[in-house]
């Protein structure tokens, strides 16, 4: 298969008047990395990318 959906997605959550709301869902490759733990994002993203690569290449 030459294309498949991403395995990692992002979710933006906002708080208003003490309530949490889903603001946006999006693909990981198009996400902005603002107000987050960037080292955790990179670690998780790298792990997910490697798992996808292995699955596609059947290692």
HTML snippet that shows the backbone in 3Dmol.js (N, CA, C, O; Angstrom):
<script src="https://3Dmol.org/build/3Dmol-min.js"></script>
<div id="view" style="width:600px;height:400px;position:relative"></div>
<script>
const pdb = `
ATOM      1  N   UNK A   1       0.852  -1.165   0.000  1.00  0.00           N
ATOM      2  CA  UNK A   1       0.000   0.000   0.000  1.00  0.00           C
ATOM      3  C   UNK A   1       0.903   1.235   0.000  1.00  0.00           C
ATOM      4  O   UNK A   1       1.830   1.322   0.805  1.00  0.00           O
ATOM      5  N   UNK A   2       0.646   2.167  -0.876  1.00  0.00           N
ATOM      6  CA  UNK A   2       1.491   3.357  -0.962  1.00  0.00           C
ATOM      7  C   UNK A   2       1.068   4.468  -0.008  1.00  0.00           C
ATOM      8  O   UNK A   2       1.822   5.420   0.194  1.00  0.00           O
ATOM      9  N   UNK A   3      -0.112   4.370   0.577  1.00  0.00           N
ATOM     10  CA  UNK A   3      -0.589   5.393   1.512  1.00  0.00           C
ATOM     11  C   UNK A   3      -1.382   4.724   2.622  1.00  0.00           C
ATOM     12  O   UNK A   3      -2.102   3.754   2.389  1.00  0.00           O
ATOM     13  N   UNK A   4      -1.247   5.236   3.795  1.00  0.00           N
ATOM     14  CA  UNK A   4      -2.063   4.787   4.916  1.00  0.00           C
ATOM     15  C   UNK A   4      -2.207   5.938   5.894  1.00  0.00           C
ATOM     16  O   UNK A   4      -1.350   6.820   5.936  1.00  0.00           O
ATOM     17  N   UNK A   5      -3.272   5.948   6.679  1.00  0.00           N
ATOM     18  CA  UNK A   5      -3.489   7.068   7.611  1.00  0.00           C
ATOM     19  C   UNK A   5      -2.434   7.095   8.704  1.00  0.00           C
ATOM     20  O   UNK A   5      -1.843   6.069   9.040  1.00  0.00           O
ATOM     21  N   UNK A   6      -2.213   8.253   9.240  1.00  0.00           N
ATOM     22  CA  UNK A   6      -1.257   8.388  10.340  1.00  0.00           C
ATOM     23  C   UNK A   6      -1.717   7.599  11.552  1.00  0.00           C
ATOM     24  O   UNK A   6      -2.914   7.418  11.776  1.00  0.00           O
ATOM     25  N   UNK A   7      -0.757   7.137  12.323  1.00  0.00           N
ATOM     26  CA  UNK A   7      -1.096   6.399  13.545  1.00  0.00           C
ATOM     27  C   UNK A   7      -1.096   7.309  14.770  1.00  0.00           C
ATOM     28  O   UNK A   7      -1.516   6.897  15.851  1.00  0.00           O
ATOM     29  N   UNK A   8      -0.628   8.538  14.603  1.00  0.00           N
ATOM     30  CA  UNK A   8      -0.541   9.479  15.727  1.00  0.00           C
ATOM     31  C   UNK A   8      -1.324  10.749  15.374  1.00  0.00           C
ATOM     32  O   UNK A   8      -1.150  11.326  14.300  1.00  0.00           O
ATOM     33  N   UNK A   9      -2.174  11.161  16.287  1.00  0.00           N
ATOM     34  CA  UNK A   9      -2.972  12.371  16.092  1.00  0.00           C
ATOM     35  C   UNK A   9      -2.801  13.287  17.292  1.00  0.00           C
ATOM     36  O   UNK A   9      -2.325  12.865  18.346  1.00  0.00           O
ATOM     37  N   UNK A  10      -3.184  14.517  17.128  1.00  0.00           N
ATOM     38  CA  UNK A  10      -3.108  15.485  18.217  1.00  0.00           C
ATOM     39  C   UNK A  10      -4.516  15.956  18.563  1.00  0.00           C
ATOM     40  O   UNK A  10      -5.444  15.874  17.758  1.00  0.00           O
ATOM     41  N   UNK A  11      -4.635  16.446  19.774  1.00  0.00           N
ATOM     42  CA  UNK A  11      -5.904  17.013  20.216  1.00  0.00           C
ATOM     43  C   UNK A  11      -5.599  18.286  20.998  1.00  0.00           C
ATOM     44  O   UNK A  11      -4.795  18.276  21.931  1.00  0.00           O
ATOM     45  N   UNK A  12      -6.233  19.355  20.619  1.00  0.00           N
ATOM     46  CA  UNK A  12      -6.123  20.615  21.356  1.00  0.00           C
ATOM     47  C   UNK A  12      -7.315  20.710  22.290  1.00  0.00           C
ATOM     48  O   UNK A  12      -8.464  20.550  21.879  1.00  0.00           O
ATOM     49  N   UNK A  13      -7.024  20.971  23.539  1.00  0.00           N
ATOM     50  CA  UNK A  13      -8.066  21.092  24.560  1.00  0.00           C
ATOM     51  C   UNK A  13      -7.973  22.480  25.172  1.00  0.00           C
ATOM     52  O   UNK A  13      -6.878  22.965  25.457  1.00  0.00           O
ATOM     53  N   UNK A  14      -9.103  23.112  25.373  1.00  0.00           N
ATOM     54  CA  UNK A  14      -9.113  24.424  26.013  1.00  0.00           C
ATOM     55  C   UNK A  14      -9.976  24.358  27.265  1.00  0.00           C
ATOM     56  O   UNK A  14     -10.823  23.478  27.418  1.00  0.00           O
ATOM     57  N   UNK A  15      -9.736  25.302  28.140  1.00  0.00           N
ATOM     58  CA  UNK A  15     -10.531  25.416  29.355  1.00  0.00           C
ATOM     59  C   UNK A  15     -11.245  26.758  29.339  1.00  0.00           C
ATOM     60  O   UNK A  15     -10.641  27.797  29.071  1.00  0.00           O
ATOM     61  N   UNK A  16     -12.522  26.719  29.628  1.00  0.00           N
ATOM     62  CA  UNK A  16     -13.323  27.935  29.696  1.00  0.00           C
ATOM     63  C   UNK A  16     -14.285  27.812  30.871  1.00  0.00           C
ATOM     64  O   UNK A  16     -15.077  26.873  30.949  1.00  0.00           O
ATOM     65  N   UNK A  17     -14.205  28.755  31.762  1.00  0.00           N
ATOM     66  CA  UNK A  17     -15.083  28.800  32.936  1.00  0.00           C
ATOM     67  C   UNK A  17     -15.079  27.471  33.694  1.00  0.00           C
ATOM     68  O   UNK A  17     -16.121  26.992  34.140  1.00  0.00           O
ATOM     69  N   UNK A  18     -13.880  26.883  33.831  1.00  0.00           N
ATOM     70  CA  UNK A  18     -13.719  25.655  34.596  1.00  0.00           C
ATOM     71  C   UNK A  18     -14.072  24.370  33.863  1.00  0.00           C
ATOM     72  O   UNK A  18     -13.953  23.288  34.438  1.00  0.00           O
ATOM     73  N   UNK A  19     -14.496  24.458  32.627  1.00  0.00           N
ATOM     74  CA  UNK A  19     -14.859  23.281  31.823  1.00  0.00           C
ATOM     75  C   UNK A  19     -13.802  23.065  30.741  1.00  0.00           C
ATOM     76  O   UNK A  19     -13.239  24.025  30.214  1.00  0.00           O
ATOM     77  N   UNK A  20     -13.535  21.796  30.413  1.00  0.00           N
ATOM     78  CA  UNK A  20     -12.602  21.450  29.343  1.00  0.00           C
ATOM     79  C   UNK A  20     -13.377  21.139  28.071  1.00  0.00           C
ATOM     80  O   UNK A  20     -14.427  20.497  28.114  1.00  0.00           O
ATOM     81  N   UNK A  21     -12.855  21.598  26.942  1.00  0.00           N
ATOM     82  CA  UNK A  21     -13.492  21.390  25.651  1.00  0.00           C
ATOM     83  C   UNK A  21     -12.462  20.960  24.624  1.00  0.00           C
ATOM     84  O   UNK A  21     -11.315  21.406  24.661  1.00  0.00           O
ATOM     85  N   UNK A  22     -12.878  20.077  23.692  1.00  0.00           N
ATOM     86  CA  UNK A  22     -12.039  19.730  22.557  1.00  0.00           C
ATOM     87  C   UNK A  22     -12.120  20.882  21.572  1.00  0.00           C
ATOM     88  O   UNK A  22     -13.198  21.241  21.099  1.00  0.00           O
ATOM     89  N   UNK A  23     -10.977  21.448  21.273  1.00  0.00           N
ATOM     90  CA  UNK A  23     -10.920  22.587  20.367  1.00  0.00           C
ATOM     91  C   UNK A  23     -10.645  22.127  18.940  1.00  0.00           C
ATOM     92  O   UNK A  23     -11.233  22.641  17.988  1.00  0.00           O
ATOM     93  N   UNK A  24      -9.738  21.147  18.799  1.00  0.00           N
ATOM     94  CA  UNK A  24      -9.348  20.720  17.459  1.00  0.00           C
ATOM     95  C   UNK A  24      -8.710  19.337  17.515  1.00  0.00           C
ATOM     96  O   UNK A  24      -7.992  19.016  18.462  1.00  0.00           O
ATOM     97  N   UNK A  25      -8.974  18.523  16.503  1.00  0.00           N
ATOM     98  CA  UNK A  25      -8.286  17.257  16.284  1.00  0.00           C
ATOM     99  C   UNK A  25      -7.486  17.400  15.007  1.00  0.00           C
ATOM    100  O   UNK A  25      -7.950  18.012  14.044  1.00  0.00           O
ATOM    101  N   UNK A  26      -6.278  16.837  14.993  1.00  0.00           N
ATOM    102  CA  UNK A  26      -5.469  16.962  13.790  1.00  0.00           C
ATOM    103  C   UNK A  26      -4.404  15.888  13.692  1.00  0.00           C
ATOM    104  O   UNK A  26      -4.136  15.164  14.651  1.00  0.00           O
ATOM    105  N   UNK A  27      -3.810  15.799  12.530  1.00  0.00           N
ATOM    106  CA  UNK A  27      -2.738  14.830  12.324  1.00  0.00           C
ATOM    107  C   UNK A  27      -1.453  15.328  12.982  1.00  0.00           C
ATOM    108  O   UNK A  27      -1.215  16.533  13.068  1.00  0.00           O
ATOM    109  N   UNK A  28      -0.651  14.412  13.431  1.00  0.00           N
ATOM    110  CA  UNK A  28       0.585  14.737  14.125  1.00  0.00           C
ATOM    111  C   UNK A  28       1.542  15.531  13.240  1.00  0.00           C
ATOM    112  O   UNK A  28       2.195  16.461  13.711  1.00  0.00           O
ATOM    113  N   UNK A  29       1.627  15.170  11.967  1.00  0.00           N
ATOM    114  CA  UNK A  29       2.590  15.823  11.077  1.00  0.00           C
ATOM    115  C   UNK A  29       2.233  17.279  10.781  1.00  0.00           C
ATOM    116  O   UNK A  29       3.077  18.030  10.292  1.00  0.00           O
ATOM    117  N   UNK A  30       1.019  17.683  11.064  1.00  0.00           N
ATOM    118  CA  UNK A  30       0.592  19.067  10.814  1.00  0.00           C
ATOM    119  C   UNK A  30       0.405  19.865  12.097  1.00  0.00           C
ATOM    120  O   UNK A  30      -0.086  20.993  12.064  1.00  0.00           O
ATOM    121  N   UNK A  31       0.797  19.281  13.228  1.00  0.00           N
ATOM    122  CA  UNK A  31       0.540  19.915  14.517  1.00  0.00           C
ATOM    123  C   UNK A  31       1.620  20.933  14.866  1.00  0.00           C
ATOM    124  O   UNK A  31       2.789  20.771  14.518  1.00  0.00           O
ATOM    125  N   UNK A  32       1.201  21.980  15.559  1.00  0.00           N
ATOM    126  CA  UNK A  32       2.144  22.915  16.151  1.00  0.00           C
ATOM    127  C   UNK A  32       2.488  22.425  17.550  1.00  0.00           C
ATOM    128  O   UNK A  32       1.613  21.959  18.279  1.00  0.00           O
ATOM    129  N   UNK A  33       3.728  22.525  17.918  1.00  0.00           N
ATOM    130  CA  UNK A  33       4.159  22.023  19.230  1.00  0.00           C
ATOM    131  C   UNK A  33       4.299  23.170  20.222  1.00  0.00           C
ATOM    132  O   UNK A  33       5.394  23.419  20.727  1.00  0.00           O
ATOM    133  N   UNK A  34       3.231  23.855  20.501  1.00  0.00           N
ATOM    134  CA  UNK A  34       3.268  24.966  21.440  1.00  0.00           C
ATOM    135  C   UNK A  34       2.738  24.518  22.792  1.00  0.00           C
ATOM    136  O   UNK A  34       1.863  23.656  22.870  1.00  0.00           O
ATOM    137  N   UNK A  35       3.263  25.095  23.837  1.00  0.00           N
ATOM    138  CA  UNK A  35       2.807  24.830  25.210  1.00  0.00           C
ATOM    139  C   UNK A  35       2.765  23.336  25.524  1.00  0.00           C
ATOM    140  O   UNK A  35       1.774  22.834  26.054  1.00  0.00           O
ATOM    141  N   UNK A  36       3.844  22.632  25.194  1.00  0.00           N
ATOM    142  CA  UNK A  36       3.873  21.196  25.471  1.00  0.00           C
ATOM    143  C   UNK A  36       5.278  20.797  25.943  1.00  0.00           C
ATOM    144  O   UNK A  36       6.216  21.592  25.895  1.00  0.00           O
ATOM    145  N   UNK A  37       5.392  19.576  26.388  1.00  0.00           N
ATOM    146  CA  UNK A  37       6.681  18.997  26.756  1.00  0.00           C
ATOM    147  C   UNK A  37       7.309  18.478  25.468  1.00  0.00           C
ATOM    148  O   UNK A  37       7.050  17.344  25.065  1.00  0.00           O
ATOM    149  N   UNK A  38       8.134  19.300  24.817  1.00  0.00           N
ATOM    150  CA  UNK A  38       8.674  18.975  23.505  1.00  0.00           C
ATOM    151  C   UNK A  38       9.506  17.692  23.517  1.00  0.00           C
ATOM    152  O   UNK A  38       9.457  16.928  22.552  1.00  0.00           O
ATOM    153  N   UNK A  39      10.265  17.437  24.577  1.00  0.00           N
ATOM    154  CA  UNK A  39      11.071  16.216  24.617  1.00  0.00           C
ATOM    155  C   UNK A  39      10.180  14.976  24.640  1.00  0.00           C
ATOM    156  O   UNK A  39      10.520  13.970  24.018  1.00  0.00           O
ATOM    157  N   UNK A  40       9.051  15.024  25.340  1.00  0.00           N
ATOM    158  CA  UNK A  40       8.115  13.891  25.352  1.00  0.00           C
ATOM    159  C   UNK A  40       7.473  13.710  23.980  1.00  0.00           C
ATOM    160  O   UNK A  40       7.287  12.580  23.528  1.00  0.00           O
ATOM    161  N   UNK A  41       7.133  14.815  23.314  1.00  0.00           N
ATOM    162  CA  UNK A  41       6.545  14.747  21.977  1.00  0.00           C
ATOM    163  C   UNK A  41       7.522  14.121  20.995  1.00  0.00           C
ATOM    164  O   UNK A  41       7.141  13.256  20.207  1.00  0.00           O
ATOM    165  N   UNK A  42       8.782  14.551  21.035  1.00  0.00           N
ATOM    166  CA  UNK A  42       9.800  14.005  20.130  1.00  0.00           C
ATOM    167  C   UNK A  42      10.025  12.520  20.420  1.00  0.00           C
ATOM    168  O   UNK A  42      10.111  11.712  19.495  1.00  0.00           O
ATOM    169  N   UNK A  43      10.121  12.163  21.686  1.00  0.00           N
ATOM    170  CA  UNK A  43      10.334  10.760  22.048  1.00  0.00           C
ATOM    171  C   UNK A  43       9.181   9.878  21.551  1.00  0.00           C
ATOM    172  O   UNK A  43       9.416   8.837  20.937  1.00  0.00           O
ATOM    173  N   UNK A  44       7.950  10.290  21.814  1.00  0.00           N
ATOM    174  CA  UNK A  44       6.796   9.512  21.387  1.00  0.00           C
ATOM    175  C   UNK A  44       6.680   9.479  19.868  1.00  0.00           C
ATOM    176  O   UNK A  44       6.407   8.429  19.286  1.00  0.00           O
ATOM    177  N   UNK A  45       6.887  10.627  19.227  1.00  0.00           N
ATOM    178  CA  UNK A  45       6.800  10.693  17.763  1.00  0.00           C
ATOM    179  C   UNK A  45       7.838   9.809  17.087  1.00  0.00           C
ATOM    180  O   UNK A  45       7.535   9.134  16.103  1.00  0.00           O
ATOM    181  N   UNK A  46       9.061   9.808  17.609  1.00  0.00           N
ATOM    182  CA  UNK A  46      10.124   8.965  17.047  1.00  0.00           C
ATOM    183  C   UNK A  46       9.788   7.488  17.219  1.00  0.00           C
ATOM    184  O   UNK A  46       9.987   6.693  16.300  1.00  0.00           O
ATOM    185  N   UNK A  47       9.284   7.121  18.381  1.00  0.00           N
ATOM    186  CA  UNK A  47       8.909   5.725  18.638  1.00  0.00           C
ATOM    187  C   UNK A  47       7.792   5.294  17.691  1.00  0.00           C
ATOM    188  O   UNK A  47       7.858   4.212  17.108  1.00  0.00           O
ATOM    189  N   UNK A  48       6.777   6.125  17.535  1.00  0.00           N
ATOM    190  CA  UNK A  48       5.662   5.804  16.645  1.00  0.00           C
ATOM    191  C   UNK A  48       6.130   5.706  15.193  1.00  0.00           C
ATOM    192  O   UNK A  48       5.696   4.819  14.459  1.00  0.00           O
ATOM    193  N   UNK A  49       7.010   6.613  14.781  1.00  0.00           N
ATOM    194  CA  UNK A  49       7.530   6.583  13.409  1.00  0.00           C
ATOM    195  C   UNK A  49       8.305   5.295  13.156  1.00  0.00           C
ATOM    196  O   UNK A  49       8.156   4.683  12.099  1.00  0.00           O
ATOM    197  N   UNK A  50       9.121   4.883  14.105  1.00  0.00           N
ATOM    198  CA  UNK A  50       9.897   3.653  13.948  1.00  0.00           C
ATOM    199  C   UNK A  50       8.962   2.434  13.876  1.00  0.00           C
ATOM    200  O   UNK A  50       9.174   1.540  13.057  1.00  0.00           O
ATOM    201  N   UNK A  51       7.940   2.399  14.723  1.00  0.00           N
ATOM    202  CA  UNK A  51       6.984   1.290  14.682  1.00  0.00           C
ATOM    203  C   UNK A  51       6.250   1.240  13.347  1.00  0.00           C
ATOM    204  O   UNK A  51       6.029   0.157  12.805  1.00  0.00           O
ATOM    205  N   UNK A  52       5.874   2.388  12.816  1.00  0.00           N
ATOM    206  CA  UNK A  52       5.232   2.436  11.490  1.00  0.00           C
ATOM    207  C   UNK A  52       6.181   1.934  10.419  1.00  0.00           C
ATOM    208  O   UNK A  52       5.790   1.150   9.554  1.00  0.00           O
ATOM    209  N   UNK A  53       7.419   2.381  10.473  1.00  0.00           N
ATOM    210  CA  UNK A  53       8.428   1.961   9.484  1.00  0.00           C
ATOM    211  C   UNK A  53       8.617   0.451   9.511  1.00  0.00           C
ATOM    212  O   UNK A  53       8.666  -0.194   8.464  1.00  0.00           O
ATOM    213  N   UNK A  54       8.723  -0.106  10.707  1.00  0.00           N
ATOM    214  CA  UNK A  54       8.895  -1.556  10.824  1.00  0.00           C
ATOM    215  C   UNK A  54       7.664  -2.306  10.306  1.00  0.00           C
ATOM    216  O   UNK A  54       7.797  -3.342   9.656  1.00  0.00           O
ATOM    217  N   UNK A  55       6.482  -1.791  10.588  1.00  0.00           N
ATOM    218  CA  UNK A  55       5.256  -2.449  10.143  1.00  0.00           C
ATOM    219  C   UNK A  55       5.155  -2.434   8.619  1.00  0.00           C
ATOM    220  O   UNK A  55       4.776  -3.433   8.008  1.00  0.00           O
ATOM    221  N   UNK A  56       5.490  -1.310   8.014  1.00  0.00           N
ATOM    222  CA  UNK A  56       5.398  -1.185   6.558  1.00  0.00           C
ATOM    223  C   UNK A  56       6.472  -2.034   5.880  1.00  0.00           C
ATOM    224  O   UNK A  56       6.231  -2.608   4.818  1.00  0.00           O
ATOM    225  N   UNK A  57       7.642  -2.116   6.481  1.00  0.00           N
ATOM    226  CA  UNK A  57       8.760  -2.857   5.880  1.00  0.00           C
ATOM    227  C   UNK A  57       8.885  -4.275   6.419  1.00  0.00           C
ATOM    228  O   UNK A  57       9.811  -5.001   6.057  1.00  0.00           O
ATOM    229  N   UNK A  58       7.961  -4.669   7.278  1.00  0.00           N
ATOM    230  CA  UNK A  58       7.856  -6.022   7.838  1.00  0.00           C
ATOM    231  C   UNK A  58       9.171  -6.555   8.401  1.00  0.00           C
ATOM    232  O   UNK A  58       9.655  -7.608   7.986  1.00  0.00           O
ATOM    233  N   UNK A  59       9.742  -5.816   9.349  1.00  0.00           N
ATOM    234  CA  UNK A  59      10.958  -6.286  10.024  1.00  0.00           C
ATOM    235  C   UNK A  59      10.606  -7.244  11.114  1.00  0.00           C
ATOM    236  O   UNK A  59      11.493  -7.752  11.800  1.00  0.00           O
TER     237      UNK A  59
END
`;
const viewer = $3Dmol.createViewer("view");
viewer.addModel(pdb, "pdb");
viewer.setStyle({}, {cartoon: {color: "spectrum"}});
viewer.zoomTo();
viewer.render();
</script>
